């Protein structure tokens, strides 16, 4: 989608700090980090919200979650702990309408979140 920030990042129209990429996803450093490690794991295919997922997307979502765990391990946070978050729609804090998984680690994370 031409007006989607993450589609433009995937297309390399907007620069970003890429920490991982494969055929299905890209992982970038968040430009407004909320933890020492704050990475966004973004599917390359545009999907607006979790509400738009279908059963064929199950594999993709699993790959996003497994990549988050792998990135946490690569940065030394697997044993200490990390958080993964999908925000869906505005009231939940979704500001870019292209699904993305937040990976946060490196500080104590409270519950419930804000």
C-alpha positions as CSV (number, residue, x, y, z in Angstrom):
1,X,0.0,0.0,0.0
2,X,1.5,3.3,-1.1
3,X,0.5,5.2,2.1
4,X,1.6,2.5,4.6
5,X,4.7,3.4,6.6
6,X,5.8,-0.2,7.0
7,X,5.1,-1.1,3.4
8,X,7.4,1.8,2.4
9,X,10.1,0.6,4.9
10,X,9.8,-2.9,3.4
11,X,10.2,-1.4,-0.1
12,X,13.3,0.6,1.1
13,X,11.6,3.9,0.3
14,X,12.1,4.9,4.0
15,X,15.4,4.1,5.8
16,X,15.3,2.0,8.9
17,X,17.7,0.1,11.1
18,X,17.1,-3.5,10.0
19,X,18.2,-6.2,12.4
20,X,16.8,-9.2,10.5
21,X,15.2,-9.9,7.1
22,X,14.0,-12.9,5.2
23,X,11.5,-13.6,2.4
24,X,8.5,-13.1,4.8
25,X,9.5,-10.4,7.3
26,X,11.7,-7.6,8.3
27,X,12.7,-6.7,11.9
28,X,13.7,-3.1,12.6
29,X,14.7,-1.1,15.6
30,X,11.9,1.0,16.9
31,X,12.6,4.8,16.4
32,X,10.9,5.5,19.8
33,X,12.2,2.6,22.0
34,X,10.4,1.8,25.2
35,X,13.1,-0.6,26.4
36,X,16.9,-1.1,25.7
37,X,15.8,-3.7,23.1
38,X,12.7,-2.6,21.2
39,X,12.3,-4.2,17.8
40,X,9.3,-4.3,15.4
41,X,8.9,-7.5,13.5
42,X,6.9,-6.7,10.4
43,X,5.5,-9.1,7.8
44,X,6.4,-8.0,4.2
45,X,2.8,-8.6,3.1
46,X,0.4,-5.8,4.1
47,X,-2.1,-7.0,6.7
48,X,-3.8,-4.1,8.4
49,X,-4.8,-5.6,11.8
50,X,-4.9,-9.0,13.5
51,X,-8.6,-8.9,12.7
52,X,-7.6,-9.4,9.0
53,X,-5.7,-12.6,9.5
54,X,-7.0,-15.8,8.0
55,X,-6.0,-19.4,8.7
56,X,-3.4,-19.4,5.9
57,X,-1.6,-16.7,8.0
58,X,-1.1,-19.0,10.9
59,X,2.4,-20.0,9.7
60,X,3.4,-16.3,9.2
61,X,2.3,-15.4,12.7
62,X,4.2,-18.3,14.1
63,X,7.3,-17.2,12.2
64,X,7.0,-13.7,13.6
65,X,6.8,-15.0,17.2
66,X,9.7,-17.5,16.7
67,X,11.8,-14.7,15.2
68,X,11.0,-12.5,18.3
69,X,12.3,-15.3,20.5
70,X,15.4,-15.7,18.4
71,X,16.2,-12.0,18.4
72,X,15.7,-11.9,22.2
73,X,18.2,-14.8,22.5
74,X,20.7,-13.2,20.1
75,X,20.7,-10.1,22.3
76,X,21.1,-12.0,25.5
77,X,17.5,-11.6,26.9
78,X,16.0,-15.1,26.4
79,X,16.7,-16.2,30.0
80,X,16.2,-12.7,31.6
81,X,12.9,-12.3,30.0
82,X,11.2,-10.4,27.1
83,X,7.8,-9.2,26.1
84,X,6.0,-9.6,22.8
85,X,3.0,-7.4,21.9
86,X,0.6,-7.1,19.0
87,X,-1.6,-3.9,19.3
88,X,-4.9,-4.1,17.4
89,X,-6.7,-1.0,16.5
90,X,-6.5,2.5,18.0
91,X,-7.7,1.9,21.6
92,X,-5.1,-0.8,22.0
93,X,-2.4,1.6,20.7
94,X,-2.0,0.5,17.1
95,X,-0.8,3.6,15.2
96,X,0.5,2.0,12.0
97,X,-2.2,-0.2,10.4
98,X,0.1,-2.9,9.2
99,X,0.5,-5.7,11.8
100,X,3.8,-5.8,13.6
101,X,5.0,-7.6,16.7
102,X,6.9,-5.5,19.3
103,X,9.8,-7.2,21.1
104,X,10.8,-5.4,24.3
105,X,13.6,-6.5,26.7
106,X,16.4,-5.2,28.8
107,X,14.4,-3.7,31.7
108,X,11.8,-4.8,34.2
109,X,8.4,-4.6,32.5
110,X,5.4,-4.1,34.7
111,X,2.0,-5.6,34.6
112,X,-0.6,-4.6,33.6
113,X,0.9,-2.5,30.8
114,X,-0.2,1.1,30.4
